[in-house]
Amino acid sequence: MFHVGGARSALFNWALAERYGGQFVLRIEDTDAARNRPEWTEGIISALAWIGVHGENPVFEGPYFQSAYEPQHREAVAKLLADGKAYHCDCTREQLEARTGSEHRGYDGHCRDRGLTSGAVRFRTPDEGVTVVDDVIRGRVEFPNDAQEDFVIARTDGSPLYVLANAVDDITQSITHVIRGEEHLSNAARQQLLWPALGATPPVWAHLPVIVNEQRKKLSKRRDKVALESYRDEGYLAEAMVNYLMLLGWGPGDDREIMPWSEMVPLFRLEDVNSASAFFDEKKLRAFNGEYIRALPLAEFIARCDLFLDPSWDRQVFAEIAPLVQTRISVLSEVSANVDFLYLPEPVFDQASWDKGMKNAPREILSGYLARLETVSFDPESLKTALEEVGAEHGLKLSKAQAPIRVALTGRTVGLPLFESIHALGPARTQARLQAALTRLTP
């Protein structure tokens, strides 16, 4: 699955590339076999395309696959060894703990000057001073060199580790800006050392604020709803998701929030990104989505709903009721529950809805309204007037009188406007359902 945090990072990169005429590079880091499957790669590409990041835009470049650059990775390791900036190490974790007396201590540099020709390869970090990462969002971040261990850049079999492969790929692909999540800031210190060691100038760094849930804990795939695909499948609109994700750590100013991508890009600046954690508020996202749904032209709304309707349902019937649906839903997956009563042979009741709807003189209201329907015109206004009159006869306002009618016809206590629903249902089915409800009420 593609994490919403990854989607936010992608959009910030995409916005920067679009604004300044750069290139957005998609690189699939596939060297870890346990975390690499073709369907997962396709899922990433599909999720990015859904939010507008795809190869049809000239800004897009890739996808590249890290595994294709292994020769360059091995060449970089050989160069660092030849320059004395790296060395072989055959120490085990057990040996290190025995020497330091702690399982928590970093590597002690034991193999630095042993002159080994095999084993894992470690980068030789400076002993003194600080490594500085100038971060556009966080400012000057210092890492004392005496607190940094000589980190491993290649395994015993010569295969490179992420930190080395990532730096080499960035250099090979002429990356100028690295915009990523805050959790990668610790890697930046190591990469800040690797770039000049490999003869290159480090990129512009920008580490985005962590995204948290309502308990202010970092979003976790084990605990929180974080898969971009799940929001897509639930019926969130891509443009609403893009708008919302762009506001997680950045804002266009003037207290504006609902804003199309084309208006955000000219305003986007990395310098304006906040370093404080960003709260992923699903309720707010849902409200955003509702705004975007209501702004759709009706024909487009109907088209987008198609995936969320049963294939056997008459689309012409839906088109007639669609304007009412559009004003009442927040995600497209809610469409089906609002209109299924029009297609099912009879409503599906749950006991709680039935009990709630049938509280106030249900037999009197159902039978009285059923009698009125024999003579009333079947337009929404006439249908409403008829029920108001029936309710008045039993001392009930319309809000109370319509409850048993709604449940009898739709199976639910809430839904689309009642009288437009009755009109769409038609006289025959309306009368049949009211009669069926009366029968059900009979002891």
Residue pairs with C-beta under 8 A, 6 or more apart in sequence:
1 43
1 221
1 226
1 227
1 228
1 229
1 230
2 43
2 44
2 47
2 48
2 227
2 228
2 229
3 219
3 221
3 226
3 227
3 228
4 211
4 219
4 226
4 227
4 228
4 231
4 245
4 280
5 181
5 211
5 219
5 226
6 181
6 228
7 47
7 48
7 51
7 228
7 241
7 245
8 208
8 211
8 245
8 246
8 248
8 249
9 179
9 180
9 181
9 208
10 24
10 48
10 51
10 53
11 51
11 53
11 242
11 245
11 246
12 179
12 206
12 208
12 246
12 250
12 268
12 270
12 273
13 24
13 177
13 179
14 24
14 52
14 53
14 59
15 246
15 264
15 265
15 268
16 22
16 177
16 179
16 268
16 270
17 23
17 24
17 59
18 59
18 265
19 265
19 266
19 268
22 59
22 176
22 177
23 59
23 60
23 61
24 53
24 59
24 60
24 61
25 61
25 62
25 64
25 173
25 175
26 45
26 48
26 53
26 60
26 61
26 62
26 63
26 64
27 62
27 63
27 64
27 65
27 66
27 169
27 173
28 41
28 44
28 62
28 63
28 64
28 65
28 66
29 66
29 162
29 165
29 166
30 36
30 41
30 65
30 66
30 67
31 66
31 67
31 70
31 159
31 160
31 162
31 165
32 162
41 63
43 229
45 54
45 63
46 229
47 228
47 229
47 232
48 54
50 228
50 232
50 238
51 228
51 238
51 241
51 242
51 245
52 238
52 242
52 261
53 60
54 60
55 62
64 169
64 173
66 165
66 169
69 165
69 168
69 169
69 172
70 159
70 160
72 168
72 169
72 172
73 154
73 160
73 164
73 165
73 168
74 154
74 158
74 160
76 160
76 164
76 167
76 168
76 198
77 86
77 121
77 153
77 154
77 158
77 160
77 164
79 198
80 86
80 121
80 123
80 153
80 197
80 198
81 87
81 88
81 121
83 197
84 124
85 123
85 124
85 197
86 121
86 122
86 123
86 124
86 153
87 111
87 112
87 114
87 116
87 121
87 122
87 124
87 150
88 111
88 116
88 117
88 118
88 119
88 120
88 121
88 122
89 107
89 110
89 111
89 116
89 119
89 120
89 121
89 122
89 150
89 152
90 111
90 116
90 118
90 119
90 120
91 107
91 110
91 111
95 110
96 105
96 107
96 108
96 110
97 103
97 105
99 108
99 110
100 108
106 148
106 149
107 122
107 149
107 150
107 151
109 149
109 150
111 119
111 122
112 124
112 150
118 156
119 156
120 152
120 154
120 155
120 156
121 152
121 153
121 154
122 150
122 151
122 152
122 153
123 150
123 151
123 152
123 153
123 164
123 190
123 193
123 194
123 197
124 150
125 145
125 148
125 149
125 150
125 151
125 193
126 145
126 193
127 145
127 146
128 145
128 146
129 145
130 142
130 143
130 144
130 145
131 142
131 143
131 145
131 148
131 189
131 192
131 193
132 140
132 141
132 142
132 143
132 192
133 140
133 141
133 142
133 143
133 185
133 188
133 189
133 192
133 205
134 140
134 141
134 205
135 141
135 185
135 188
135 205
135 206
135 207
136 204
136 205
136 206
136 270
136 271
136 273
137 206
137 207
137 208
137 209
137 270
137 271
137 273
137 274
137 275
138 185
138 207
138 275
141 185
141 188
143 189
148 189
148 190
151 163
151 190
152 161
153 160
153 161
153 163
153 164
153 194
154 160
154 161
154 164
155 161
160 168
163 187
163 190
163 191
163 194
164 194
166 187
166 191
167 191
167 194
167 195
167 198
168 198
169 175
170 178
170 191
170 195
170 203
171 195
171 198
171 200
175 203
176 203
176 204
177 203
177 204
177 206
177 270
178 188
178 203
178 204
178 205
178 206
179 206
179 208
179 270
180 206
180 207
180 208
181 207
181 208
181 210
182 207
182 208
182 209
182 210
183 210
184 207
185 207
188 205
188 207
191 202
192 202
192 205
195 201
195 202
195 203
196 202
206 270
206 273
208 249
208 273
209 248
209 249
209 273
209 274
209 275
209 276
209 277
209 278
210 218
210 277
210 278
211 218
211 219
211 248
211 277
211 278
211 279
211 280
212 218
212 219
212 277
212 278
212 279
212 280
213 219
213 223
213 224
213 279
213 280
214 279
214 281
216 277
216 279
217 223
219 226
219 280
220 226
221 227
224 280
225 231
225 282
228 241
231 241
231 285
232 238
232 241
233 333
234 331
234 332
234 333
235 308
235 331
235 332
235 333
235 334
235 335
236 285
236 289
236 331
236 332
237 289
237 292
237 293
237 304
237 332
239 260
239 261
239 292
240 285
240 288
240 289
240 291
240 292
240 293
241 285
241 289
242 261
243 257
243 258
243 259
243 260
243 261
243 264
243 288
243 292
244 284
244 285
244 288
246 261
246 264
246 268
247 257
248 278
248 280
249 273
249 274
249 276
249 278
250 268
250 272
250 273
250 274
251 257
251 272
252 259
252 263
252 264
252 267
253 267
257 288
258 288
258 291
258 292
286 330
286 331
287 330
289 330
289 331
290 329
290 330
293 301
293 326
293 329
293 330
293 331
293 332
294 326
294 327
296 304
296 326
298 322
298 323
298 326
301 322
301 326
302 315
302 318
302 319
302 322
304 332
305 318
305 322
305 325
305 332
305 335
306 315
307 332
308 332
308 333
308 335
308 336
309 315
309 318
309 335
309 336
309 339
310 336
310 340
310 343
312 343
313 339
313 343
314 343
317 342
317 343
317 424
318 339
318 342
320 424
321 339
321 342
321 416
321 420
321 421
321 424
324 416
324 417
324 420
324 421
325 335
325 338
325 339
325 416
328 338
328 416
329 335
329 338
337 412
338 415
338 416
339 416
340 348
341 347
341 409
341 410
341 411
341 412
341 415
341 421
341 425
342 421
342 424
342 425
346 433
346 436
347 407
347 408
347 409
347 410
347 411
347 412
347 433
348 411
349 407
349 411
350 411
353 407
353 411
353 412
353 413
354 407
356 403
356 407
356 413
357 403
357 404
357 406
357 407
357 408
357 413
358 403
358 404
358 407
358 441
359 403
360 394
360 396
360 400
360 401
360 403
360 404
361 394
361 396
362 404
362 437
362 441
363 438
363 441
364 393
364 394
365 390
365 391
365 394
365 396
365 401
365 404
365 405
366 404
366 405
366 408
366 434
366 437
366 438
366 441
367 438
368 390
368 393
368 394
369 386
369 387
369 390
369 405
369 434
370 431
370 434
370 435
370 438
372 386
372 387
372 389
372 390
373 386
373 427
373 430
373 431
373 434
376 382
376 383
376 385
376 386
378 422
378 423
378 426
378 427
379 423
380 417
380 419
380 420
380 422
380 423
381 419
383 419
383 422
383 423
384 398
384 418
384 419
387 398
387 401
387 402
387 405
387 419
388 398
388 401
390 401
391 397
391 398
391 400
391 401
391 402
394 401
402 418
403 413
404 437
405 418
405 422
405 434
406 412
406 413
406 414
406 415
406 418
406 421
407 413
407 437
408 433
408 434
408 436
408 437
409 418
409 421
409 422
409 425
409 430
409 433
409 434
410 421
415 421
422 430
425 433
